[in-house]
Amino acid sequence: MENRYKNCVIVTSSFQRVKDGPWIPEAHLMCNNTASTGKSFYVRPDYHQGFETQTEADIFAIQFAKQWIDQASI
């Protein structure tokens, strides 16, 4: 799932640690602006028990990434 927010492209990369396990939310950010020209980041919550579906994890990952971008002033 890909999303744009401010000067960043957010690509979800949620994953399962074990087959049939919970989905862990994660996002890959590619940002372009004067403060972070061409920088790339992977972001995920420090601790999260996970979600039943990849879609739920991806939606959460996008929300988390947007908050991270706002806090990092990217």
Predicted model as a PDB file, atoms N, CA, C, CB and O in Angstrom, pLDDT in the B-factor column:
MODEL        1                                                                  
ATOM      1  N   MET A   1       0.858  -1.169   0.000  1.00 79.00           N  
ATOM      2  CA  MET A   1       0.000   0.000   0.000  1.00 79.00           C  
ATOM      3  C   MET A   1       0.904   1.232   0.000  1.00 79.00           C  
ATOM      4  CB  MET A   1      -0.976  -0.002   1.232  1.00 79.00           C  
ATOM      5  O   MET A   1       1.825   1.318   0.812  1.00 79.00           O  
ATOM      6  N   GLU A   2       0.656   2.180  -0.894  1.00 86.00           N  
ATOM      7  CA  GLU A   2       1.466   3.392  -0.994  1.00 86.00           C  
ATOM      8  C   GLU A   2       0.605   4.614  -0.745  1.00 86.00           C  
ATOM      9  CB  GLU A   2       2.143   3.487  -2.370  1.00 86.00           C  
ATOM     10  O   GLU A   2      -0.550   4.677  -1.165  1.00 86.00           O  
ATOM     11  N   ASN A   3       1.184   5.584  -0.055  1.00 91.00           N  
ATOM     12  CA  ASN A   3       0.487   6.796   0.318  1.00 91.00           C  
ATOM     13  C   ASN A   3       1.462   7.957   0.257  1.00 91.00           C  
ATOM     14  CB  ASN A   3      -0.141   6.669   1.722  1.00 91.00           C  
ATOM     15  O   ASN A   3       2.659   7.758   0.469  1.00 91.00           O  
ATOM     16  N   ARG A   4       0.995   9.152  -0.022  1.00 93.00           N  
ATOM     17  CA  ARG A   4       1.841  10.349   0.024  1.00 93.00           C  
ATOM     18  C   ARG A   4       1.388  11.219   1.185  1.00 93.00           C  
ATOM     19  CB  ARG A   4       1.779  11.144  -1.323  1.00 93.00           C  
ATOM     20  O   ARG A   4       0.194  11.365   1.445  1.00 93.00           O  
ATOM     21  N   TYR A   5       2.370  11.794   1.881  1.00 94.00           N  
ATOM     22  CA  TYR A   5       2.077  12.687   2.991  1.00 94.00           C  
ATOM     23  C   TYR A   5       3.196  13.712   3.076  1.00 94.00           C  
ATOM     24  CB  TYR A   5       1.926  11.901   4.333  1.00 94.00           C  
ATOM     25  O   TYR A   5       4.371  13.364   3.197  1.00 94.00           O  
ATOM     26  N   LYS A   6       2.815  14.975   3.009  1.00 91.00           N  
ATOM     27  CA  LYS A   6       3.780  16.076   2.989  1.00 91.00           C  
ATOM     28  C   LYS A   6       4.795  15.799   1.885  1.00 91.00           C  
ATOM     29  CB  LYS A   6       4.490  16.243   4.382  1.00 91.00           C  
ATOM     30  O   LYS A   6       4.401  15.621   0.732  1.00 91.00           O  
ATOM     31  N   ASN A   7       6.080  15.757   2.197  1.00 88.00           N  
ATOM     32  CA  ASN A   7       7.113  15.520   1.181  1.00 88.00           C  
ATOM     33  C   ASN A   7       7.598  14.080   1.166  1.00 88.00           C  
ATOM     34  CB  ASN A   7       8.287  16.443   1.411  1.00 88.00           C  
ATOM     35  O   ASN A   7       8.719  13.805   0.737  1.00 88.00           O  
ATOM     36  N   CYS A   8       6.766  13.165   1.631  1.00 91.00           N  
ATOM     37  CA  CYS A   8       7.192  11.770   1.747  1.00 91.00           C  
ATOM     38  C   CYS A   8       6.242  10.826   1.020  1.00 91.00           C  
ATOM     39  CB  CYS A   8       7.293  11.373   3.211  1.00 91.00           C  
ATOM     40  O   CYS A   8       5.047  11.086   0.880  1.00 91.00           O  
ATOM     41  N   VAL A   9       6.812   9.744   0.575  1.00 94.00           N  
ATOM     42  CA  VAL A   9       6.032   8.621   0.078  1.00 94.00           C  
ATOM     43  C   VAL A   9       6.106   7.552   1.162  1.00 94.00           C  
ATOM     44  CB  VAL A   9       6.568   8.089  -1.326  1.00 94.00           C  
ATOM     45  O   VAL A   9       7.190   7.200   1.628  1.00 94.00           O  
ATOM     46  N   ILE A  10       4.954   7.044   1.556  1.00 95.00           N  
ATOM     47  CA  ILE A  10       4.872   6.009   2.587  1.00 95.00           C  
ATOM     48  C   ILE A  10       4.481   4.705   1.895  1.00 95.00           C  
ATOM     49  CB  ILE A  10       3.836   6.395   3.722  1.00 95.00           C  
ATOM     50  O   ILE A  10       3.434   4.617   1.253  1.00 95.00           O  
ATOM     51  N   VAL A  11       5.334   3.702   2.036  1.00 96.00           N  
ATOM     52  CA  VAL A  11       5.043   2.378   1.483  1.00 96.00           C  
ATOM     53  C   VAL A  11       4.982   1.409   2.658  1.00 96.00           C  
ATOM     54  CB  VAL A  11       6.130   1.931   0.416  1.00 96.00           C  
ATOM     55  O   VAL A  11       5.960   1.244   3.387  1.00 96.00           O  
ATOM     56  N   THR A  12       3.843   0.779   2.835  1.00 96.00           N  
ATOM     57  CA  THR A  12       3.708  -0.137   3.968  1.00 96.00           C  
ATOM     58  C   THR A  12       4.513  -1.411   3.712  1.00 96.00           C  
ATOM     59  CB  THR A  12       2.217  -0.480   4.221  1.00 96.00           C  
ATOM     60  O   THR A  12       4.620  -1.888   2.582  1.00 96.00           O  
ATOM     61  N   SER A  13       5.067  -1.937   4.785  1.00 94.00           N  
ATOM     62  CA  SER A  13       5.844  -3.177   4.704  1.00 94.00           C  
ATOM     63  C   SER A  13       5.559  -4.050   5.926  1.00 94.00           C  
ATOM     64  CB  SER A  13       7.365  -2.869   4.598  1.00 94.00           C  
ATOM     65  O   SER A  13       6.461  -4.670   6.490  1.00 94.00           O  
ATOM     66  N   SER A  14       4.290  -4.083   6.320  1.00 95.00           N  
ATOM     67  CA  SER A  14       3.886  -4.883   7.471  1.00 95.00           C  
ATOM     68  C   SER A  14       4.242  -6.345   7.220  1.00 95.00           C  
ATOM     69  CB  SER A  14       2.367  -4.727   7.750  1.00 95.00           C  
ATOM     70  O   SER A  14       4.264  -6.793   6.073  1.00 95.00           O  
ATOM     71  N   PHE A  15       4.519  -7.084   8.282  1.00 94.00           N  
ATOM     72  CA  PHE A  15       5.024  -8.445   8.129  1.00 94.00           C  
ATOM     73  C   PHE A  15       4.572  -9.330   9.286  1.00 94.00           C  
ATOM     74  CB  PHE A  15       6.551  -8.439   8.036  1.00 94.00           C  
ATOM     75  O   PHE A  15       4.101  -8.849  10.316  1.00 94.00           O  
ATOM     76  N   GLN A  16       4.727 -10.625   9.088  1.00 95.00           N  
ATOM     77  CA  GLN A  16       4.468 -11.624  10.127  1.00 95.00           C  
ATOM     78  C   GLN A  16       5.799 -12.227  10.536  1.00 95.00           C  
ATOM     79  CB  GLN A  16       3.475 -12.732   9.631  1.00 95.00           C  
ATOM     80  O   GLN A  16       6.593 -12.624   9.683  1.00 95.00           O  
ATOM     81  N   ARG A  17       6.048 -12.297  11.845  1.00 91.00           N  
ATOM     82  CA  ARG A  17       7.292 -12.927  12.317  1.00 91.00           C  
ATOM     83  C   ARG A  17       7.249 -14.442  12.137  1.00 91.00           C  
ATOM     84  CB  ARG A  17       7.538 -12.585  13.797  1.00 91.00           C  
ATOM     85  O   ARG A  17       8.273 -15.073  11.871  1.00 91.00           O  
ATOM     86  N   VAL A  18       6.072 -15.012  12.282  1.00 93.00           N  
ATOM     87  CA  VAL A  18       5.872 -16.446  12.057  1.00 93.00           C  
ATOM     88  C   VAL A  18       4.620 -16.622  11.207  1.00 93.00           C  
ATOM     89  CB  VAL A  18       5.748 -17.230  13.415  1.00 93.00           C  
ATOM     90  O   VAL A  18       3.699 -15.807  11.262  1.00 93.00           O  
ATOM     91  N   LYS A  19       4.597 -17.687  10.427  1.00 92.00           N  
ATOM     92  CA  LYS A  19       3.430 -17.964   9.580  1.00 92.00           C  
ATOM     93  C   LYS A  19       2.190 -18.084  10.459  1.00 92.00           C  
ATOM     94  CB  LYS A  19       3.638 -19.266   8.742  1.00 92.00           C  
ATOM     95  O   LYS A  19       2.219 -18.730  11.506  1.00 92.00           O  
ATOM     96  N   ASP A  20       1.118 -17.464  10.028  1.00 92.00           N  
ATOM     97  CA  ASP A  20      -0.158 -17.429  10.742  1.00 92.00           C  
ATOM     98  C   ASP A  20      -0.089 -16.638  12.049  1.00 92.00           C  
ATOM     99  CB  ASP A  20      -0.618 -18.837  11.031  1.00 92.00           C  
ATOM    100  O   ASP A  20      -1.012 -16.709  12.859  1.00 92.00           O  
ATOM    101  N   GLY A  21       0.982 -15.894  12.261  1.00 94.00           N  
ATOM    102  CA  GLY A  21       1.099 -15.050  13.445  1.00 94.00           C  
ATOM    103  C   GLY A  21       0.479 -13.688  13.183  1.00 94.00           C  
ATOM    104  O   GLY A  21      -0.041 -13.442  12.095  1.00 94.00           O  
ATOM    105  N   PRO A  22       0.529 -12.800  14.170  1.00 95.00           N  
ATOM    106  CA  PRO A  22      -0.033 -11.466  13.989  1.00 95.00           C  
ATOM    107  C   PRO A  22       0.788 -10.642  13.003  1.00 95.00           C  
ATOM    108  CB  PRO A  22      -0.117 -10.744  15.327  1.00 95.00           C  
ATOM    109  O   PRO A  22       1.990 -10.858  12.845  1.00 95.00           O  
ATOM    110  N   TRP A  23       0.131  -9.704  12.349  1.00 96.00           N  
ATOM    111  CA  TRP A  23       0.794  -8.796  11.412  1.00 96.00           C  
ATOM    112  C   TRP A  23       1.363  -7.613  12.185  1.00 96.00           C  
ATOM    113  CB  TRP A  23      -0.192  -8.311  10.305  1.00 96.00           C  
ATOM    114  O   TRP A  23       0.643  -6.954  12.935  1.00 96.00           O  
ATOM    115  N   ILE A  24       2.654  -7.343  12.003  1.00 95.00           N  
ATOM    116  CA  ILE A  24       3.346  -6.240  12.670  1.00 95.00           C  
ATOM    117  C   ILE A  24       3.363  -5.043  11.724  1.00 95.00           C  
ATOM    118  CB  ILE A  24       4.803  -6.648  13.088  1.00 95.00           C  
ATOM    119  O   ILE A  24       3.827  -5.164  10.590  1.00 95.00           O  
ATOM    120  N   PRO A  25       2.860  -3.878  12.175  1.00 95.00           N  
ATOM    121  CA  PRO A  25       2.822  -2.707  11.299  1.00 95.00           C  
ATOM    122  C   PRO A  25       4.224  -2.125  11.093  1.00 95.00           C  
ATOM    123  CB  PRO A  25       1.886  -1.638  11.880  1.00 95.00           C  
ATOM    124  O   PRO A  25       4.990  -1.962  12.043  1.00 95.00           O  
ATOM    125  N   GLU A  26       4.542  -1.815   9.835  1.00 95.00           N  
ATOM    126  CA  GLU A  26       5.821  -1.195   9.495  1.00 95.00           C  
ATOM    127  C   GLU A  26       5.633  -0.408   8.205  1.00 95.00           C  
ATOM    128  CB  GLU A  26       6.960  -2.267   9.346  1.00 95.00           C  
ATOM    129  O   GLU A  26       4.840  -0.790   7.345  1.00 95.00           O  
ATOM    130  N   ALA A  27       6.369   0.696   8.076  1.00 96.00           N  
ATOM    131  CA  ALA A  27       6.297   1.498   6.858  1.00 96.00           C  
ATOM    132  C   ALA A  27       7.683   1.952   6.454  1.00 96.00           C  
ATOM    133  CB  ALA A  27       5.374   2.709   7.053  1.00 96.00           C  
ATOM    134  O   ALA A  27       8.544   2.195   7.300  1.00 96.00           O  
ATOM    135  N   HIS A  28       7.890   2.062   5.156  1.00 95.00           N  
ATOM    136  CA  HIS A  28       9.128   2.584   4.577  1.00 95.00           C  
ATOM    137  C   HIS A  28       8.814   3.991   4.068  1.00 95.00           C  
ATOM    138  CB  HIS A  28       9.682   1.645   3.413  1.00 95.00           C  
ATOM    139  O   HIS A  28       7.901   4.175   3.262  1.00 95.00           O  
ATOM    140  N   LEU A  29       9.571   4.980   4.540  1.00 94.00           N  
ATOM    141  CA  LEU A  29       9.369   6.372   4.129  1.00 94.00           C  
ATOM    142  C   LEU A  29      10.489   6.796   3.208  1.00 94.00           C  
ATOM    143  CB  LEU A  29       9.293   7.310   5.353  1.00 94.00           C  
ATOM    144  O   LEU A  29      11.661   6.536   3.483  1.00 94.00           O  
ATOM    145  N   MET A  30      10.136   7.445   2.119  1.00 92.00           N  
ATOM    146  CA  MET A  30      11.111   8.060   1.229  1.00 92.00           C  
ATOM    147  C   MET A  30      10.753   9.532   1.159  1.00 92.00           C  
ATOM    148  CB  MET A  30      11.119   7.388  -0.203  1.00 92.00           C  
ATOM    149  O   MET A  30       9.706   9.906   0.631  1.00 92.00           O  
ATOM    150  N   CYS A  31      11.641  10.370   1.701  1.00 88.00           N  
ATOM    151  CA  CYS A  31      11.326  11.788   1.867  1.00 88.00           C  
ATOM    152  C   CYS A  31      12.259  12.665   1.046  1.00 88.00           C  
ATOM    153  CB  CYS A  31      11.406  12.180   3.337  1.00 88.00           C  
ATOM    154  O   CYS A  31      13.443  12.368   0.886  1.00 88.00           O  
ATOM    155  N   ASN A  32      11.700  13.746   0.534  1.00 82.00           N  
ATOM    156  CA  ASN A  32      12.455  14.708  -0.255  1.00 82.00           C  
ATOM    157  C   ASN A  32      12.082  16.120   0.160  1.00 82.00           C  
ATOM    158  CB  ASN A  32      12.202  14.502  -1.757  1.00 82.00           C  
ATOM    159  O   ASN A  32      10.984  16.586  -0.144  1.00 82.00           O  
ATOM    160  N   ASN A  33      12.966  16.793   0.837  1.00 64.00           N  
ATOM    161  CA  ASN A  33      12.825  18.222   1.107  1.00 64.00           C  
ATOM    162  C   ASN A  33      14.175  18.768   1.537  1.00 64.00           C  
ATOM    163  CB  ASN A  33      11.743  18.490   2.197  1.00 64.00           C  
ATOM    164  O   ASN A  33      15.162  18.032   1.540  1.00 64.00           O  
ATOM    165  N   THR A  34      14.237  20.019   1.894  1.00 51.00           N  
ATOM    166  CA  THR A  34      15.532  20.621   2.217  1.00 51.00           C  
ATOM    167  C   THR A  34      16.155  20.019   3.462  1.00 51.00           C  
ATOM    168  CB  THR A  34      15.381  22.111   2.400  1.00 51.00           C  
ATOM    169  O   THR A  34      17.380  19.943   3.555  1.00 51.00           O  
ATOM    170  N   ALA A  35      15.350  19.590   4.421  1.00 55.00           N  
ATOM    171  CA  ALA A  35      15.888  19.025   5.662  1.00 55.00           C  
ATOM    172  C   ALA A  35      16.341  17.583   5.489  1.00 55.00           C  
ATOM    173  CB  ALA A  35      14.849  19.102   6.763  1.00 55.00           C  
ATOM    174  O   ALA A  35      17.232  17.125   6.205  1.00 55.00           O  
ATOM    175  N   SER A  36      15.744  16.869   4.555  1.00 51.00           N  
ATOM    176  CA  SER A  36      16.076  15.443   4.427  1.00 51.00           C  
ATOM    177  C   SER A  36      16.066  15.010   2.966  1.00 51.00           C  
ATOM    178  CB  SER A  36      15.088  14.584   5.235  1.00 51.00           C  
ATOM    179  O   SER A  36      15.297  14.127   2.585  1.00 51.00           O  
ATOM    180  N   THR A  37      16.894  15.610   2.166  1.00 61.00           N  
ATOM    181  CA  THR A  37      16.914  15.312   0.744  1.00 61.00           C  
ATOM    182  C   THR A  37      17.241  13.847   0.481  1.00 61.00           C  
ATOM    183  CB  THR A  37      17.916  16.204   0.038  1.00 61.00           C  
ATOM    184  O   THR A  37      18.315  13.359   0.834  1.00 61.00           O  
ATOM    185  N   GLY A  38      16.309  13.171  -0.136  1.00 70.00           N  
ATOM    186  CA  GLY A  38      16.521  11.801  -0.539  1.00 70.00           C  
ATOM    187  C   GLY A  38      16.709  10.802   0.591  1.00 70.00           C  
ATOM    188  O   GLY A  38      17.292   9.739   0.376  1.00 70.00           O  
ATOM    189  N   LYS A  39      16.237  11.109   1.770  1.00 81.00           N  
ATOM    190  CA  LYS A  39      16.421  10.190   2.897  1.00 81.00           C  
ATOM    191  C   LYS A  39      15.339   9.126   2.903  1.00 81.00           C  
ATOM    192  CB  LYS A  39      16.415  10.954   4.229  1.00 81.00           C  
ATOM    193  O   LYS A  39      14.225   9.331   2.420  1.00 81.00           O  
ATOM    194  N   SER A  40      15.702   7.990   3.462  1.00 87.00           N  
ATOM    195  CA  SER A  40      14.799   6.853   3.530  1.00 87.00           C  
ATOM    196  C   SER A  40      14.803   6.320   4.960  1.00 87.00           C  
ATOM    197  CB  SER A  40      15.210   5.742   2.512  1.00 87.00           C  
ATOM    198  O   SER A  40      15.856   6.226   5.591  1.00 87.00           O  
ATOM    199  N   PHE A  41      13.617   5.973   5.469  1.00 85.00           N  
ATOM    200  CA  PHE A  41      13.484   5.507   6.840  1.00 85.00           C  
ATOM    201  C   PHE A  41      12.515   4.320   6.884  1.00 85.00           C  
ATOM    202  CB  PHE A  41      12.996   6.654   7.766  1.00 85.00           C  
ATOM    203  O   PHE A  41      11.567   4.254   6.102  1.00 85.00           O  
ATOM    204  N   TYR A  42      12.763   3.392   7.800  1.00 90.00           N  
ATOM    205  CA  TYR A  42      11.770   2.385   8.155  1.00 90.00           C  
ATOM    206  C   TYR A  42      11.259   2.752   9.535  1.00 90.00           C  
ATOM    207  CB  TYR A  42      12.369   0.922   8.123  1.00 90.00           C  
ATOM    208  O   TYR A  42      12.052   2.999  10.444  1.00 90.00           O  
ATOM    209  N   VAL A  43       9.944   2.790   9.704  1.00 92.00           N  
ATOM    210  CA  VAL A  43       9.373   3.128  11.007  1.00 92.00           C  
ATOM    211  C   VAL A  43       8.342   2.080  11.406  1.00 92.00           C  
ATOM    212  CB  VAL A  43       8.732   4.536  10.979  1.00 92.00           C  
ATOM    213  O   VAL A  43       7.574   1.579  10.585  1.00 92.00           O  
ATOM    214  N   ARG A  44       8.356   1.773  12.689  1.00 86.00           N  
ATOM    215  CA  ARG A  44       7.323   0.911  13.268  1.00 86.00           C  
ATOM    216  C   ARG A  44       7.274   1.204  14.755  1.00 86.00           C  
ATOM    217  CB  ARG A  44       7.608  -0.616  12.996  1.00 86.00           C  
ATOM    218  O   ARG A  44       8.270   1.645  15.329  1.00 86.00           O  
ATOM    219  N   PRO A  45       6.143   0.971  15.383  1.00 86.00           N  
ATOM    220  CA  PRO A  45       6.039   1.218  16.823  1.00 86.00           C  
ATOM    221  C   PRO A  45       7.060   0.362  17.575  1.00 86.00           C  
ATOM    222  CB  PRO A  45       4.602   0.919  17.329  1.00 86.00           C  
ATOM    223  O   PRO A  45       7.372  -0.751  17.152  1.00 86.00           O  
ATOM    224  N   ASP A  46       7.575   0.879  18.683  1.00 81.00           N  
ATOM    225  CA  ASP A  46       8.535   0.116  19.491  1.00 81.00           C  
ATOM    226  C   ASP A  46       7.924  -1.199  19.950  1.00 81.00           C  
ATOM    227  CB  ASP A  46       8.996   0.938  20.709  1.00 81.00           C  
ATOM    228  O   ASP A  46       8.585  -2.237  19.960  1.00 81.00           O  
ATOM    229  N   TYR A  47       6.663  -1.137  20.327  1.00 73.00           N  
ATOM    230  CA  TYR A  47       6.002  -2.354  20.792  1.00 73.00           C  
ATOM    231  C   TYR A  47       4.573  -2.356  20.292  1.00 73.00           C  
ATOM    232  CB  TYR A  47       6.045  -2.464  22.339  1.00 73.00           C  
ATOM    233  O   TYR A  47       3.835  -1.389  20.481  1.00 73.00           O  
ATOM    234  N   HIS A  48       4.194  -3.426  19.668  1.00 73.00           N  
ATOM    235  CA  HIS A  48       2.810  -3.581  19.233  1.00 73.00           C  
ATOM    236  C   HIS A  48       2.538  -5.069  19.105  1.00 73.00           C  
ATOM    237  CB  HIS A  48       2.536  -2.831  17.881  1.00 73.00           C  
ATOM    238  O   HIS A  48       3.342  -5.797  18.522  1.00 73.00           O  
ATOM    239  N   GLN A  49       1.419  -5.528  19.638  1.00 80.00           N  
ATOM    240  CA  GLN A  49       1.117  -6.955  19.606  1.00 80.00           C  
ATOM    241  C   GLN A  49       0.710  -7.450  18.226  1.00 80.00           C  
ATOM    242  CB  GLN A  49       0.027  -7.262  20.585  1.00 80.00           C  
ATOM    243  O   GLN A  49       0.694  -8.657  17.982  1.00 80.00           O  
ATOM    244  N   GLY A  50       0.386  -6.549  17.338  1.00 91.00           N  
ATOM    245  CA  GLY A  50       0.066  -6.940  15.979  1.00 91.00           C  
ATOM    246  C   GLY A  50      -1.432  -6.978  15.702  1.00 91.00           C  
ATOM    247  O   GLY A  50      -2.260  -6.774  16.590  1.00 91.00           O  
ATOM    248  N   PHE A  51      -1.746  -7.245  14.446  1.00 95.00           N  
ATOM    249  CA  PHE A  51      -3.120  -7.251  13.963  1.00 95.00           C  
ATOM    250  C   PHE A  51      -3.433  -8.589  13.304  1.00 95.00           C  
ATOM    251  CB  PHE A  51      -3.356  -6.092  12.975  1.00 95.00           C  
ATOM    252  O   PHE A  51      -2.528  -9.328  12.916  1.00 95.00           O  
ATOM    253  N   GLU A  52      -4.715  -8.889  13.183  1.00 95.00           N  
ATOM    254  CA  GLU A  52      -5.133 -10.146  12.559  1.00 95.00           C  
ATOM    255  C   GLU A  52      -4.900 -10.156  11.054  1.00 95.00           C  
ATOM    256  CB  GLU A  52      -6.596 -10.403  12.846  1.00 95.00           C  
ATOM    257  O   GLU A  52      -4.634 -11.207  10.471  1.00 95.00           O  
ATOM    258  N   THR A  53      -5.000  -8.978  10.418  1.00 96.00           N  
ATOM    259  CA  THR A  53      -4.846  -8.937   8.966  1.00 96.00           C  
ATOM    260  C   THR A  53      -3.757  -7.947   8.562  1.00 96.00           C  
ATOM    261  CB  THR A  53      -6.175  -8.565   8.296  1.00 96.00           C  
ATOM    262  O   THR A  53      -3.424  -7.020   9.301  1.00 96.00           O  
ATOM    263  N   GLN A  54      -3.220  -8.170   7.378  1.00 96.00           N  
ATOM    264  CA  GLN A  54      -2.211  -7.258   6.844  1.00 96.00           C  
ATOM    265  C   GLN A  54      -2.824  -5.878   6.585  1.00 96.00           C  
ATOM    266  CB  GLN A  54      -1.599  -7.829   5.543  1.00 96.00           C  
ATOM    267  O   GLN A  54      -2.165  -4.860   6.799  1.00 96.00           O  
ATOM    268  N   THR A  55      -4.050  -5.839   6.138  1.00 96.00           N  
ATOM    269  CA  THR A  55      -4.711  -4.557   5.863  1.00 96.00           C  
ATOM    270  C   THR A  55      -4.806  -3.708   7.119  1.00 96.00           C  
ATOM    271  CB  THR A  55      -6.109  -4.787   5.284  1.00 96.00           C  
ATOM    272  O   THR A  55      -4.521  -2.511   7.083  1.00 96.00           O  
ATOM    273  N   GLU A  56      -5.207  -4.321   8.237  1.00 95.00           N  
ATOM    274  CA  GLU A  56      -5.285  -3.583   9.506  1.00 95.00           C  
ATOM    275  C   GLU A  56      -3.908  -3.051   9.914  1.00 95.00           C  
ATOM    276  CB  GLU A  56      -5.856  -4.488  10.623  1.00 95.00           C  
ATOM    277  O   GLU A  56      -3.780  -1.908  10.351  1.00 95.00           O  
ATOM    278  N   ALA A  57      -2.888  -3.889   9.766  1.00 95.00           N  
ATOM    279  CA  ALA A  57      -1.525  -3.474  10.116  1.00 95.00           C  
ATOM    280  C   ALA A  57      -1.045  -2.345   9.206  1.00 95.00           C  
ATOM    281  CB  ALA A  57      -0.559  -4.669  10.027  1.00 95.00           C  
ATOM    282  O   ALA A  57      -0.401  -1.404   9.670  1.00 95.00           O  
ATOM    283  N   ASP A  58      -1.354  -2.435   7.918  1.00 95.00           N  
ATOM    284  CA  ASP A  58      -0.940  -1.393   6.975  1.00 95.00           C  
ATOM    285  C   ASP A  58      -1.618  -0.055   7.272  1.00 95.00           C  
ATOM    286  CB  ASP A  58      -1.254  -1.826   5.545  1.00 95.00           C  
ATOM    287  O   ASP A  58      -0.974   0.992   7.207  1.00 95.00           O  
ATOM    288  N   ILE A  59      -2.891  -0.083   7.591  1.00 94.00           N  
ATOM    289  CA  ILE A  59      -3.606   1.148   7.930  1.00 94.00           C  
ATOM    290  C   ILE A  59      -2.983   1.788   9.164  1.00 94.00           C  
ATOM    291  CB  ILE A  59      -5.108   0.864   8.170  1.00 94.00           C  
ATOM    292  O   ILE A  59      -2.770   3.000   9.194  1.00 94.00           O  
ATOM    293  N   PHE A  60      -2.691   0.985  10.178  1.00 94.00           N  
ATOM    294  CA  PHE A  60      -2.046   1.500  11.380  1.00 94.00           C  
ATOM    295  C   PHE A  60      -0.657   2.039  11.053  1.00 94.00           C  
ATOM    296  CB  PHE A  60      -1.954   0.404  12.455  1.00 94.00           C  
ATOM    297  O   PHE A  60      -0.264   3.087  11.566  1.00 94.00           O  
ATOM    298  N   ALA A  61       0.099   1.326  10.193  1.00 94.00           N  
ATOM    299  CA  ALA A  61       1.449   1.760   9.823  1.00 94.00           C  
ATOM    300  C   ALA A  61       1.427   3.124   9.142  1.00 94.00           C  
ATOM    301  CB  ALA A  61       2.106   0.728   8.902  1.00 94.00           C  
ATOM    302  O   ALA A  61       2.306   3.949   9.388  1.00 94.00           O  
ATOM    303  N   ILE A  62       0.436   3.371   8.292  1.00 95.00           N  
ATOM    304  CA  ILE A  62       0.328   4.672   7.625  1.00 95.00           C  
ATOM    305  C   ILE A  62       0.049   5.763   8.644  1.00 95.00           C  
ATOM    306  CB  ILE A  62      -0.780   4.648   6.552  1.00 95.00           C  
ATOM    307  O   ILE A  62       0.668   6.826   8.593  1.00 95.00           O  
ATOM    308  N   GLN A  63      -0.863   5.521   9.560  1.00 95.00           N  
ATOM    309  CA  GLN A  63      -1.165   6.511  10.602  1.00 95.00           C  
ATOM    310  C   GLN A  63       0.069   6.778  11.458  1.00 95.00           C  
ATOM    311  CB  GLN A  63      -2.334   6.030  11.490  1.00 95.00           C  
ATOM    312  O   GLN A  63       0.377   7.930  11.760  1.00 95.00           O  
ATOM    313  N   PHE A  64       0.775   5.718  11.850  1.00 94.00           N  
ATOM    314  CA  PHE A  64       1.979   5.861  12.666  1.00 94.00           C  
ATOM    315  C   PHE A  64       3.058   6.643  11.905  1.00 94.00           C  
ATOM    316  CB  PHE A  64       2.514   4.472  13.083  1.00 94.00           C  
ATOM    317  O   PHE A  64       3.726   7.502  12.482  1.00 94.00           O  
ATOM    318  N   ALA A  65       3.227   6.347  10.617  1.00 95.00           N  
ATOM    319  CA  ALA A  65       4.228   7.041   9.800  1.00 95.00           C  
ATOM    320  C   ALA A  65       3.916   8.532   9.695  1.00 95.00           C  
ATOM    321  CB  ALA A  65       4.297   6.420   8.398  1.00 95.00           C  
ATOM    322  O   ALA A  65       4.827   9.357   9.774  1.00 95.00           O  
ATOM    323  N   LYS A  66       2.651   8.888   9.518  1.00 95.00           N  
ATOM    324  CA  LYS A  66       2.273  10.301   9.441  1.00 95.00           C  
ATOM    325  C   LYS A  66       2.597  11.020  10.742  1.00 95.00           C  
ATOM    326  CB  LYS A  66       0.779  10.443   9.119  1.00 95.00           C  
ATOM    327  O   LYS A  66       3.093  12.147  10.719  1.00 95.00           O  
ATOM    328  N   GLN A  67       2.324  10.385  11.874  1.00 94.00           N  
ATOM    329  CA  GLN A  67       2.673  10.979  13.169  1.00 94.00           C  
ATOM    330  C   GLN A  67       4.187  11.134  13.294  1.00 94.00           C  
ATOM    331  CB  GLN A  67       2.127  10.116  14.329  1.00 94.00           C  
ATOM    332  O   GLN A  67       4.674  12.155  13.778  1.00 94.00           O  
ATOM    333  N   TRP A  68       4.920  10.127  12.860  1.00 93.00           N  
ATOM    334  CA  TRP A  68       6.382  10.162  12.921  1.00 93.00           C  
ATOM    335  C   TRP A  68       6.923  11.319  12.076  1.00 93.00           C  
ATOM    336  CB  TRP A  68       6.978   8.818  12.437  1.00 93.00           C  
ATOM    337  O   TRP A  68       7.819  12.044  12.509  1.00 93.00           O  
ATOM    338  N   ILE A  69       6.371  11.486  10.867  1.00 92.00           N  
ATOM    339  CA  ILE A  69       6.791  12.586   9.967  1.00 92.00           C  
ATOM    340  C   ILE A  69       6.527  13.923  10.644  1.00 92.00           C  
ATOM    341  CB  ILE A  69       6.036  12.516   8.595  1.00 92.00           C  
ATOM    342  O   ILE A  69       7.391  14.800  10.631  1.00 92.00           O  
ATOM    343  N   ASP A  70       5.345  14.093  11.236  1.00 93.00           N  
ATOM    344  CA  ASP A  70       5.008  15.353  11.900  1.00 93.00           C  
ATOM    345  C   ASP A  70       5.958  15.643  13.066  1.00 93.00           C  
ATOM    346  CB  ASP A  70       3.558  15.315  12.401  1.00 93.00           C  
ATOM    347  O   ASP A  70       6.405  16.779  13.230  1.00 93.00           O  
ATOM    348  N   GLN A  71       6.264  14.643  13.862  1.00 92.00           N  
ATOM    349  CA  GLN A  71       7.148  14.824  15.022  1.00 92.00           C  
ATOM    350  C   GLN A  71       8.591  15.065  14.596  1.00 92.00           C  
ATOM    351  CB  GLN A  71       7.077  13.600  15.941  1.00 92.00           C  
ATOM    352  O   GLN A  71       9.322  15.786  15.275  1.00 92.00           O  
ATOM    353  N   ALA A  72       9.008  14.475  13.487  1.00 86.00           N  
ATOM    354  CA  ALA A  72      10.382  14.634  13.010  1.00 86.00           C  
ATOM    355  C   ALA A  72      10.559  15.909  12.196  1.00 86.00           C  
ATOM    356  CB  ALA A  72      10.787  13.433  12.174  1.00 86.00           C  
ATOM    357  O   ALA A  72      11.675  16.254  11.807  1.00 86.00           O  
ATOM    358  N   SER A  73       9.461  16.606  11.939  1.00 76.00           N  
ATOM    359  CA  SER A  73       9.483  17.844  11.141  1.00 76.00           C  
ATOM    360  C   SER A  73      10.111  17.624   9.766  1.00 76.00           C  
ATOM    361  CB  SER A  73      10.251  18.942  11.888  1.00 76.00           C  
ATOM    362  O   SER A  73      10.917  18.430   9.301  1.00 76.00           O  
ATOM    363  N   ILE A  74       9.737  16.543   9.141  1.00 69.00           N  
ATOM    364  CA  ILE A  74      10.253  16.240   7.804  1.00 69.00           C  
ATOM    365  C   ILE A  74       9.344  16.846   6.771  1.00 69.00           C  
ATOM    366  CB  ILE A  74      10.384  14.722   7.580  1.00 69.00           C  
ATOM    367  O   ILE A  74       9.594  16.711   5.573  1.00 69.00           O  
TER     368      ILE A  74                                                      
ENDMDL                                                                          
END                                                                             
